[in-house]
Structure formats: structure tokens, C-alpha cells
Amino acid sequence: MGKIFYIMGKSAVGKDKIYGRLLEDPELNLKRIVPYTTRPIRAKEESGKQYYFVDENTLKEFRRNGRVIESRSYQTIHGIWTYFTADDGQIQLSERDYLGIGTLESYKKIKKYFGEESVVPLYIYVETGERLTRALIREKKPENQKYAEMCRRFLADESDFSEENILGAGIWKRFENVILEDCVEELKNYIRSLQ
């Protein structure tokens, strides 16, 4: 029986880079879970790769058909954006292992849907000051510069990923991303030990 290895952590901890590195490893042979979102597509993104970019009507149709596994909506400075995972046939645990990425709440809902024994949390951690520094560096790039949204995410993460919430979700192991390569190697070894 396959497993879903699920990456989560506060913003600016390197989740996307880690996600990409783990997917590239042929030895792990993890298949990407592609979530859905109603937010606009960003430069260098492709629908079906990072997300399936859909409109509100598509989300409503998934809900009507009972195919939304988990969803979360955010009031952003650009309007409400919804992110969700759908039971669309892409996850076949009888065939292989998967790699997902999301929030603590999405992890809990995925775990409830597929069963605790099938979902493995990969919680990425970076010290708060370092995380803020990384976020500022990222936002200074000309294509980003959405400081208000960065601040909103940073503050929301402090509440969403409180110690109480992390422990309440049954997460006890953490992977500290001080040096990316070291963190990725630790994650690979952990995943291999469970495959």
C-alpha cells in the first residue's frame, strides 16, 4: 500500500524547493499530487503542474459532486482565493507513493480522508527571524513585491502553525531547513525508511 508524504510549514521555509527536489529523485519515485486553486495563474506557472487553475464554477461543481477532499479559502488583498484537493482519480494508493504540499489544516483533512496510516507529515521548520529575512528577499524581486500579502501570510502562519495546532495534528517530527541540501537529504532518508 502506498503512502502520501505531505509537506507543510510556514511561508518562506523552502517548501516549494524541497518539494521539487524530492519529486526529482528517481529512487523515491514519488508522484505529484496536483491541487486546485481559484487564484490567478502567476508568471512561470502552468495549469496542471503546480496547480489546476480553475474558476469558482468549477469549484462549485466539484462540491456538488462531493469530490472536494479539503479546501481552504483566504481573503487576500486581491479577493478570495480558494485552494483545494479533489478526489479526481489522480491518487491511487494501491499503486504508488505520492508527494503533496499544503497547510496544516489540509494535512489533517487529507489524513482523515485517506487514513492516518497512509499519510506521513513532513513538517519543515525555519527559525522565525530567518524566515522573515527569506520572505523579504523573495518579495524584493521585481516580479513579486507584494509586501502586504507577505505580511498577511506571515501573521496568519503564526496562528495556523501554533505549537498547539502542530501537536494536535499528531506531528512530532520536524525537518529544519537551515541548509537546503542537508534538509533534503534528511527528508529523503526518512521517506526511504518508510517506503
C-alpha positions as CSV (number, residue, x, y, z in Angstrom):
1,M,0.0,0.0,0.0
2,G,1.3,3.4,-0.9
3,K,1.7,6.5,1.2
4,I,1.1,10.2,0.8
5,F,4.1,12.2,2.1
6,Y,2.8,15.6,2.9
7,I,5.0,18.7,3.1
8,M,3.8,21.6,5.2
9,G,5.3,24.5,7.1
10,K,5.0,28.3,7.5
11,S,5.7,30.6,4.5
12,A,9.3,31.1,3.4
13,V,10.6,27.8,4.9
14,G,11.6,26.5,1.4
15,K,8.6,24.1,0.9
16,D,8.5,24.6,-2.9
17,K,12.2,24.0,-3.4
18,I,12.1,20.9,-1.1
19,Y,9.0,19.6,-2.9
20,G,10.8,20.0,-6.3
21,R,13.9,18.2,-5.1
22,L,12.0,15.3,-3.7
23,L,10.0,14.9,-6.9
24,E,13.2,14.9,-9.0
25,D,14.7,11.9,-7.1
26,P,14.1,8.8,-9.2
27,E,14.9,6.5,-6.3
28,L,12.0,7.9,-4.2
29,N,9.7,7.6,-7.3
30,L,7.0,9.9,-5.8
31,K,4.1,11.2,-7.9
32,R,3.0,14.7,-7.5
33,I,-0.5,15.5,-6.2
34,V,-1.7,18.4,-8.1
35,P,-4.1,20.6,-6.1
36,Y,-6.6,23.1,-7.4
37,T,-6.9,26.8,-6.9
38,T,-9.2,29.7,-7.9
39,R,-6.3,32.2,-7.7
40,P,-4.9,33.7,-10.9
41,I,-2.0,31.9,-12.5
42,R,1.4,33.5,-11.9
43,A,4.3,34.0,-14.3
44,K,6.1,30.8,-15.0
45,E,3.3,28.6,-13.7
46,E,1.4,26.0,-15.8
47,S,-2.0,24.7,-15.1
48,G,-1.7,21.0,-14.2
49,K,1.8,21.4,-12.9
50,Q,1.8,23.5,-9.7
51,Y,-2.0,23.7,-9.6
52,Y,-5.0,23.2,-11.7
53,F,-6.2,26.8,-12.1
54,V,-10.0,26.8,-12.1
55,D,-12.8,29.3,-11.6
56,E,-15.5,29.4,-8.9
57,N,-18.0,27.5,-11.1
58,T,-15.6,24.5,-11.4
59,L,-15.1,24.5,-7.6
60,K,-18.9,24.6,-7.1
61,E,-19.3,21.6,-9.5
62,F,-16.7,19.6,-7.5
63,R,-18.5,20.4,-4.3
64,R,-21.9,19.5,-5.8
65,N,-20.5,16.1,-6.8
66,G,-18.9,15.5,-3.3
67,R,-15.4,15.4,-4.7
68,V,-13.7,18.0,-2.6
69,I,-11.4,16.3,-0.1
70,E,-10.3,19.5,1.6
71,S,-10.4,23.2,0.8
72,R,-9.3,26.4,2.3
73,S,-10.2,30.0,1.3
74,Y,-8.2,33.1,2.0
75,Q,-9.3,36.7,2.0
76,T,-6.3,38.3,0.2
77,I,-5.8,41.9,-0.9
78,H,-6.8,40.6,-4.4
79,G,-10.0,38.9,-3.3
80,I,-10.9,35.4,-2.0
81,W,-8.7,32.6,-3.3
82,T,-9.6,29.0,-2.6
83,Y,-7.2,26.1,-2.7
84,F,-8.5,22.5,-2.7
85,T,-7.7,18.9,-3.2
86,A,-10.2,16.9,-5.2
87,D,-11.0,13.2,-5.5
88,D,-10.3,13.3,-9.2
89,G,-8.7,9.9,-9.7
90,Q,-5.1,11.1,-9.5
91,I,-4.4,9.3,-6.1
92,Q,-4.2,5.5,-6.3
93,L,-2.6,4.3,-3.1
94,S,-2.8,0.7,-4.2
95,E,-0.3,1.6,-7.0
96,R,2.4,4.0,-5.6
97,D,3.6,6.7,-3.2
98,Y,2.7,10.4,-3.6
99,L,4.0,13.8,-2.6
100,G,1.7,16.5,-1.5
101,I,2.1,20.0,-0.2
102,G,-0.2,22.2,1.8
103,T,-1.3,23.6,5.1
104,L,-1.7,22.0,8.5
105,E,-5.5,22.0,8.0
106,S,-5.3,20.4,4.6
107,Y,-2.9,17.8,6.0
108,K,-5.5,16.9,8.7
109,K,-8.3,16.6,6.2
110,I,-6.2,14.5,3.8
111,K,-5.2,12.3,6.7
112,K,-8.9,11.9,7.7
113,Y,-9.9,11.1,4.1
114,F,-7.2,8.5,3.3
115,G,-6.5,7.2,6.8
116,E,-3.8,8.0,9.3
117,E,-1.6,5.1,8.3
118,S,-1.5,6.3,4.7
119,V,-0.4,10.0,5.2
120,V,3.0,10.9,6.5
121,P,3.6,14.5,7.7
122,L,6.8,16.3,6.6
123,Y,6.9,19.4,8.7
124,I,9.5,22.0,7.5
125,Y,10.8,24.4,10.1
126,V,12.9,27.6,9.9
127,E,13.6,30.0,12.8
128,T,11.2,33.0,12.7
129,G,13.8,35.7,12.1
130,E,15.5,33.8,9.3
131,R,12.1,33.0,7.8
132,L,11.2,36.7,7.8
133,T,14.5,37.6,6.1
134,R,14.0,35.0,3.4
135,A,10.4,36.3,2.8
136,L,11.7,39.9,2.4
137,I,14.4,38.8,0.0
138,R,11.9,36.9,-2.1
139,E,9.5,39.8,-2.2
140,K,12.2,42.3,-3.3
141,K,12.3,40.6,-6.7
142,P,10.6,42.9,-9.3
143,E,8.1,40.2,-10.2
144,N,6.9,39.8,-6.6
145,Q,6.7,42.9,-4.5
146,K,3.5,42.1,-2.7
147,Y,4.5,43.1,0.7
148,A,1.0,43.3,2.2
149,E,0.3,39.8,1.1
150,M,3.6,38.6,2.6
151,C,2.8,40.2,5.9
152,R,-0.7,38.7,5.9
153,R,0.7,35.2,5.3
154,F,3.4,35.7,7.9
155,L,1.0,36.6,10.6
156,A,-1.6,34.0,9.6
157,D,1.1,31.3,9.8
158,E,1.9,32.2,13.4
159,S,-1.7,31.3,14.4
160,D,-2.2,28.4,11.9
161,F,1.1,26.7,12.9
162,S,0.9,27.3,16.6
163,E,2.7,24.7,18.7
164,E,-0.7,23.6,20.0
165,N,-2.0,23.0,16.5
166,I,1.1,21.2,15.3
167,L,1.0,18.8,18.3
168,G,-2.8,18.5,18.0
169,A,-2.4,17.2,14.4
170,G,-0.1,14.5,15.7
171,I,3.1,15.9,14.2
172,W,6.1,15.2,16.4
173,K,9.0,15.2,13.8
174,R,10.4,18.3,12.3
175,F,12.9,18.9,9.5
176,E,14.9,22.1,10.0
177,N,15.8,23.8,6.7
178,V,19.0,25.7,7.6
179,I,21.0,24.3,4.7
180,L,18.7,23.2,1.9
181,E,20.8,20.2,0.7
182,D,21.1,18.8,4.3
183,C,17.3,19.2,4.9
184,V,16.5,17.4,1.6
185,E,18.9,14.6,2.3
186,E,17.3,14.1,5.8
187,L,13.9,14.0,4.2
188,K,15.0,11.5,1.6
189,N,16.4,9.2,4.2
190,Y,13.2,9.4,6.2
191,I,11.0,8.7,3.2
192,R,13.1,5.8,2.1
193,S,12.8,4.3,5.7
194,L,9.0,4.3,5.3
195,Q,8.7,3.0,1.8
